[in-house]
Amino acid sequence: MLICWASQKQKTEKKISIDYAKTEDQLADILTKSLGRQKFVEIRWQMIED
């Protein structure tokens, strides 16, 4: 709970920004899940563009 409280405090103080990301748009999936070729390529391109 301490991490959650600290994150909320930083958000309130505008030190960090927390944005919603749909499940299918999670870039971390490339590192944590076995993806099909098409999804892997999509995420890889998103990472290169950002």
Secondary structure by P-SEA (a helix, b strand, c coil): caaaaaaaaaaaaccbbbbbbcccccccccccccccaaaaaaaaaaaaac
